[in-house]
Amino acid sequence: MADPLVTSFGRVVRRRREALALSQEELGERTNLSRNYIGMVERGETNPTLLVLRALAKALDTTMGALIADLEADLGPDPKK
């Protein structure tokens, strides 16, 4: 079972990609990553590195901070607080 953090990040990437009307292949071309890898990120099957986060942010016309903010919003409140 995938980690909820990784799964949530995949949802964020998919929403951002779809908002720009990009295919996984087009996002892959913009990031120099394969379409298969983009799919794995979106399905929460892989935990992307900071270098991939930076490439995704640039390709999605946003910042790394904005992607992380979206991730935090997607996760909801921290139940430990």
ZIMOFEN-V548795 format. One record per residue. N is the residue number from 1. RES is the residue in three letters. PSI is psi in whole degrees, -180 to 180 (NA if undefined). Layout:
n->N res->RES psi->PSI
n->N res->RES psi->PSI
//
This chain:
n->1 res->MET psi->134
n->2 res->ALA psi->150
n->3 res->ASP psi->135
n->4 res->PRO psi->-33
n->5 res->LEU psi->-45
n->6 res->VAL psi->-41
n->7 res->THR psi->-43
n->8 res->SER psi->-42
n->9 res->PHE psi->-39
n->10 res->GLY psi->-40
n->11 res->ARG psi->-41
n->12 res->VAL psi->-47
n->13 res->VAL psi->-45
n->14 res->ARG psi->-46
n->15 res->ARG psi->-45
n->16 res->ARG psi->-43
n->17 res->ARG psi->-46
n->18 res->GLU psi->-33
n->19 res->ALA psi->-29
n->20 res->LEU psi->3
n->21 res->ALA psi->41
n->22 res->LEU psi->144
n->23 res->SER psi->166
n->24 res->GLN psi->-37
n->25 res->GLU psi->-44
n->26 res->GLU psi->-41
n->27 res->LEU psi->-39
n->28 res->GLY psi->-42
n->29 res->GLU psi->-41
n->30 res->ARG psi->-27
n->31 res->THR psi->-6
n->32 res->ASN psi->32
n->33 res->LEU psi->156
n->34 res->SER psi->156
n->35 res->ARG psi->-38
n->36 res->ASN psi->-42
n->37 res->TYR psi->-42
n->38 res->ILE psi->-44
n->39 res->GLY psi->-41
n->40 res->MET psi->-40
n->41 res->VAL psi->-49
n->42 res->GLU psi->-30
n->43 res->ARG psi->-2
n->44 res->GLY psi->27
n->45 res->GLU psi->-10
n->46 res->THR psi->149
n->47 res->ASN psi->103
n->48 res->PRO psi->150
n->49 res->THR psi->172
n->50 res->LEU psi->-35
n->51 res->LEU psi->-40
n->52 res->VAL psi->-41
n->53 res->LEU psi->-45
n->54 res->ARG psi->-43
n->55 res->ALA psi->-42
n->56 res->LEU psi->-44
n->57 res->ALA psi->-48
n->58 res->LYS psi->-46
n->59 res->ALA psi->-28
n->60 res->LEU psi->12
n->61 res->ASP psi->45
n->62 res->THR psi->-168
n->63 res->THR psi->163
n->64 res->MET psi->-41
n->65 res->GLY psi->-39
n->66 res->ALA psi->-39
n->67 res->LEU psi->-41
n->68 res->ILE psi->-39
n->69 res->ALA psi->-42
n->70 res->ASP psi->-40
n->71 res->LEU psi->-47
n->72 res->GLU psi->-40
n->73 res->ALA psi->-40
n->74 res->ASP psi->-36
n->75 res->LEU psi->-27
n->76 res->GLY psi->-175
n->77 res->PRO psi->146
n->78 res->ASP psi->118
n->79 res->PRO psi->-15
n->80 res->LYS psi->-12
n->81 res->LYS psi->NA
//
